[in-house]
Amino acid sequence: MLNWVIQKLSITMFNYLLNSGVLDKIDSKIGHYFFHQFSLRLPKFIGI
């Protein structure tokens, strides 16, 4: 359940970045790489 919530949060944040045009200013490969790294580190950041 917790993983699902984290995944939903990550996807929502990613969609927000996409819609706000932030990712248009970055190379998409770099954007996807940072998003992936962020998804991996999010649980540690929250403190799970």
N, C-alpha and C positions, 0 to 999 in steps of 0.2 A: 504493500500500500504506500509506504513512504517513498519507495523508488518511483512509483507512479506519480506521486505529487511532485517530486523533484524533476521528473521528466516533463511534466506539464508546465512547471514554472520555467524550465529551460526553453521549451518550445515557444511559450508565450513571450519570453524575453527576446528570443531570436526573431520571432515574427514582428515584434515591436521595432527592433533594430532594422529589419528589412523594410517595414512600412514607413519608418521615419527617414529612410534614405541614407542612414549611416553606412550601411554595407556597400552602397553604391560608390562611396568614396574610397572604399578599401578594395583591394583585389579579392575576389570571392574565395580563392583558395586560402588566403591568409585569414579571411573572416571565418571560414569554416574551421580552420585549424584552431583559432583562438576560441571559437564557440565550443569545439570538442574539448579543449583543455579546460575551459570553464566548467563544462558539464562534469568532468572528472573530479574537479577540485571543489565543486559546490558542497557536497556532503561534508567534507572536512571543514569548510568555512562555516557551515551551519553548526558543526560540532557534533555530528552523529557518530 
